[in-house]
Amino acid sequence: MELIILFVVLAGLMFFMSSRTRKQQKQQAEFRSQLAPGQEVMTGSGLFGTVVEIDETTDTVTIETVPGGAQTRWLRAAIAKRVDTPVEEPAEATDETDVTTESSATGTITSGDGHIDVPDDLSSLDTAQREYREQQRRDEGEAGTTK
């Protein structure tokens, strides 16, 4: 009896695992059948490009990596996914003097030509904070001895 339950559970697990795989394969096949020229895609090997032509008889897709550049032919099955190009938001015009004024009011360190110095890592921030605290202690010590 226990052996029968074990086989039923294993058969159920295999069914659910295979149905999930079949569903993914069906979605991929649907995606590949809906490919159209002008879409940006990525191949399974990581090549990005734009679909130029689809040959239904040989089941190949011609991809152009650079506009006006070389074109390569790929099997339709090698196309992994569609790449949506991000929508570029228009850059807002900002007055640099406002940014400099705000940044100096908030305590950022700027060089003589007005550029903000950003460290590559956080290790220098720890040193600067320690030096600042030592300076505060010295100032407090000097103020306490003059009384």
DRENDO-1510 file (C-alpha; in Angstrom, 1 decimal, always signed):
<recs>
REC; n; res; u; v; w
REC; 1; MET; +0.0; +0.0; +0.0 .
REC; 2; GLU; +2.8; +2.4; +0.9 .
REC; 3; LEU; +4.5; +1.6; -2.4 .
REC; 4; ILE; +1.4; +2.6; -4.4 .
REC; 5; ILE; +1.1; +5.9; -2.5 .
REC; 6; LEU; +4.8; +6.6; -3.3 .
REC; 7; PHE; +4.2; +5.9; -7.0 .
REC; 8; VAL; +1.1; +8.1; -7.1 .
REC; 9; VAL; +2.9; +11.0; -5.5 .
REC; 10; LEU; +5.9; +10.7; -7.8 .
REC; 11; ALA; +3.6; +10.5; -10.9 .
REC; 12; GLY; +1.8; +13.6; -9.7 .
REC; 13; LEU; +5.0; +15.5; -9.2 .
REC; 14; MET; +6.2; +14.5; -12.7 .
REC; 15; PHE; +2.9; +15.6; -14.2 .
REC; 16; PHE; +3.0; +19.0; -12.6 .
REC; 17; MET; +6.7; +19.6; -13.5 .
REC; 18; SER; +6.2; +18.6; -17.1 .
REC; 19; SER; +3.0; +20.7; -17.4 .
REC; 20; ARG; +4.9; +23.7; -16.3 .
REC; 21; THR; +7.7; +23.0; -18.8 .
REC; 22; ARG; +5.1; +22.5; -21.6 .
REC; 23; LYS; +3.5; +25.8; -20.7 .
REC; 24; GLN; +6.8; +27.7; -20.9 .
REC; 25; GLN; +7.6; +26.0; -24.3 .
REC; 26; LYS; +4.2; +26.9; -25.6 .
REC; 27; GLN; +4.7; +30.6; -24.6 .
REC; 28; GLN; +8.1; +30.7; -26.3 .
REC; 29; ALA; +6.7; +29.2; -29.5 .
REC; 30; GLU; +3.9; +31.8; -29.4 .
REC; 31; PHE; +6.4; +34.6; -28.9 .
REC; 32; ARG; +8.5; +33.4; -31.8 .
REC; 33; SER; +5.6; +33.0; -34.1 .
REC; 34; GLN; +4.6; +36.7; -33.4 .
REC; 35; LEU; +8.0; +38.1; -34.4 .
REC; 36; ALA; +7.8; +40.9; -36.9 .
REC; 37; PRO; +10.3; +43.1; -38.7 .
REC; 38; GLY; +11.2; +46.2; -36.7 .
REC; 39; GLN; +11.1; +44.5; -33.3 .
REC; 40; GLU; +14.2; +44.6; -31.1 .
REC; 41; VAL; +15.2; +41.2; -29.8 .
REC; 42; MET; +17.9; +39.3; -27.9 .
REC; 43; THR; +19.2; +36.0; -29.0 .
REC; 44; GLY; +20.0; +33.1; -26.6 .
REC; 45; SER; +23.7; +34.0; -26.8 .
REC; 46; GLY; +23.1; +37.6; -25.8 .
REC; 47; LEU; +23.2; +39.4; -29.3 .
REC; 48; PHE; +20.9; +42.4; -29.4 .
REC; 49; GLY; +19.5; +43.5; -32.7 .
REC; 50; THR; +16.5; +44.5; -34.8 .
REC; 51; VAL; +14.5; +42.0; -36.8 .
REC; 52; VAL; +14.8; +42.9; -40.5 .
REC; 53; GLU; +13.3; +39.9; -42.3 .
REC; 54; ILE; +11.6; +36.6; -41.4 .
REC; 55; ASP; +11.9; +33.6; -43.8 .
REC; 56; GLU; +9.0; +31.3; -43.0 .
REC; 57; THR; +10.2; +28.5; -45.3 .
REC; 58; THR; +13.6; +28.1; -43.7 .
REC; 59; ASP; +12.4; +29.3; -40.2 .
REC; 60; THR; +15.2; +31.9; -40.0 .
REC; 61; VAL; +15.3; +35.5; -38.8 .
REC; 62; THR; +17.6; +38.2; -40.2 .
REC; 63; ILE; +18.8; +40.5; -37.5 .
REC; 64; GLU; +20.6; +43.8; -37.9 .
REC; 65; THR; +22.7; +44.8; -34.9 .
REC; 66; VAL; +23.6; +48.3; -35.9 .
REC; 67; PRO; +21.3; +50.5; -38.1 .
REC; 68; GLY; +22.6; +50.2; -41.6 .
REC; 69; GLY; +25.3; +47.7; -40.5 .
REC; 70; ALA; +25.8; +44.0; -41.0 .
REC; 71; GLN; +22.9; +41.6; -41.0 .
REC; 72; THR; +23.1; +38.1; -39.6 .
REC; 73; ARG; +20.7; +35.1; -40.0 .
REC; 74; TRP; +19.5; +33.2; -37.0 .
REC; 75; LEU; +17.2; +30.2; -36.5 .
REC; 76; ARG; +13.9; +31.4; -35.1 .
REC; 77; ALA; +14.4; +29.1; -32.1 .
REC; 78; ALA; +17.6; +31.1; -31.2 .
REC; 79; ILE; +15.6; +34.3; -30.4 .
REC; 80; ALA; +15.3; +34.4; -26.6 .
REC; 81; LYS; +13.2; +37.4; -25.9 .
REC; 82; ARG; +11.9; +40.8; -27.2 .
REC; 83; VAL; +13.7; +43.9; -25.8 .
REC; 84; ASP; +11.6; +46.9; -25.2 .
REC; 85; THR; +13.5; +50.1; -25.7 .
REC; 86; PRO; +13.2; +52.4; -22.7 .
REC; 87; VAL; +11.3; +55.6; -23.3 .
REC; 88; GLU; +13.6; +58.6; -22.9 .
REC; 89; GLU; +12.2; +61.3; -20.8 .
REC; 90; PRO; +13.1; +64.9; -21.9 .
REC; 91; ALA; +15.8; +66.3; -19.7 .
REC; 92; GLU; +14.7; +69.3; -17.7 .
REC; 93; ALA; +16.8; +72.4; -18.0 .
REC; 94; THR; +18.4; +73.2; -14.7 .
REC; 95; ASP; +20.4; +76.3; -13.8 .
REC; 96; GLU; +23.8; +75.3; -12.6 .
REC; 97; THR; +24.0; +78.1; -10.1 .
REC; 98; ASP; +20.9; +76.8; -8.4 .
REC; 99; VAL; +22.5; +73.4; -8.0 .
REC; 100; THR; +25.7; +74.8; -6.7 .
REC; 101; THR; +23.9; +77.0; -4.2 .
REC; 102; GLU; +21.8; +74.1; -3.0 .
REC; 103; SER; +24.7; +71.7; -2.8 .
REC; 104; SER; +26.9; +74.2; -0.8 .
REC; 105; ALA; +24.0; +74.9; +1.5 .
REC; 106; THR; +23.6; +71.2; +2.3 .
REC; 107; GLY; +27.3; +70.7; +3.1 .
REC; 108; THR; +28.8; +69.0; +0.1 .
REC; 109; ILE; +32.4; +69.5; -0.7 .
REC; 110; THR; +33.1; +71.3; -4.0 .
REC; 111; SER; +36.4; +72.1; -5.7 .
REC; 112; GLY; +37.5; +75.6; -6.6 .
REC; 113; ASP; +36.0; +75.3; -10.1 .
REC; 114; GLY; +32.6; +74.3; -8.7 .
REC; 115; HIS; +32.7; +70.6; -9.5 .
REC; 116; ILE; +31.5; +68.2; -6.8 .
REC; 117; ASP; +34.1; +65.7; -5.7 .
REC; 118; VAL; +32.5; +62.2; -5.4 .
REC; 119; PRO; +34.7; +59.5; -3.9 .
REC; 120; ASP; +35.0; +56.1; -5.7 .
REC; 121; ASP; +34.3; +54.2; -2.4 .
REC; 122; LEU; +33.1; +54.9; +1.1 .
REC; 123; SER; +36.4; +54.4; +2.8 .
REC; 124; SER; +37.3; +58.1; +2.6 .
REC; 125; LEU; +34.0; +59.1; +4.2 .
REC; 126; ASP; +34.8; +57.2; +7.4 .
REC; 127; THR; +38.2; +59.1; +7.6 .
REC; 128; ALA; +36.6; +62.5; +7.0 .
REC; 129; GLN; +34.0; +61.8; +9.7 .
REC; 130; ARG; +36.6; +60.7; +12.2 .
REC; 131; GLU; +38.7; +63.9; +11.5 .
REC; 132; TYR; +35.6; +66.1; +11.9 .
REC; 133; ARG; +34.8; +64.5; +15.3 .
REC; 134; GLU; +38.5; +65.0; +16.5 .
REC; 135; GLN; +38.3; +68.6; +15.4 .
REC; 136; GLN; +35.1; +69.1; +17.4 .
REC; 137; ARG; +36.7; +67.5; +20.5 .
REC; 138; ARG; +39.7; +69.8; +20.2 .
REC; 139; ASP; +37.5; +72.8; +19.8 .
REC; 140; GLU; +35.5; +71.8; +22.9 .
REC; 141; GLY; +38.7; +71.1; +24.8 .
REC; 142; GLU; +40.1; +74.6; +24.0 .
REC; 143; ALA; +36.8; +76.2; +24.9 .
REC; 144; GLY; +36.7; +74.4; +28.2 .
REC; 145; THR; +40.3; +75.4; +29.2 .
REC; 146; THR; +39.8; +79.1; +28.5 .
REC; 147; LYS; +37.0; +79.5; +31.1 .
</recs>
